[in-house]
Amino acid sequence: MDIENNIKKGRKAEKYFKKWLNKNKIPYLYINQGFDDFSESFKNHFSGKRPDFMVLIPNFGFIFVDVKYRKLNLNHRSYPIDCDETKKYSSFQRKFNMHIWYAISNEELNYQTWLWIPISRVLELGVKKQISSKSRESFFPISPEEFIQISHNDSLERLFSNPFK
């Protein structure tokens, strides 16, 4: 039941992310998450794990974005980022020289604010991985200060305004 609820929350976040992209006239491609939509080789190498969006950025190219529904963990004052998933993305990113980011929001942020962080930054910060007491899965606790915050009326340029953070 908990897994189904998490899937619904993730899809809701994706829906609001699409709305935000459209409102701000940011071109994107949505990546269908069906398991039959990718080659056997892709499934074997990356377990079929792929981001949700390809966001096109003028004069730069594109970045892949995996949209996440996450709430702030009050005990750790951090957002939990799945270790295994991040490692798969890191492998994907290195092998194909692509940029992959997480974009996080939730109803507490009214899906009006998105917290962005590149996969590589998660790994840099994730030296202190934790184990979830509920799911028993490992995660990287990432503090809110490490994310680049983009609100509903901000430009995507904020992602690149402080590249040495």
Secondary structure as UniProt FT lines:
FT   HELIX           2..23
FT   TURN            24..25
FT   STRAND          28..30
FT   HELIX           35..37
FT   HELIX           40..46
FT   TURN            47..48
FT   STRAND          53..57
FT   TURN            58..60
FT   STRAND          61..69
FT   TURN            74..77
FT   STRAND          78..82
FT   HELIX           83..96
FT   STRAND          100..105
FT   HELIX           107..109
FT   TURN            110..112
FT   STRAND          113..118
FT   HELIX           119..125
FT   TURN            126..127
FT   STRAND          130..131
FT   TURN            133..135
FT   STRAND          138..142
FT   HELIX           144..146
FT   STRAND          148..151
FT   TURN            152..153
FT   HELIX           156..160
FT   TURN            163..164
//
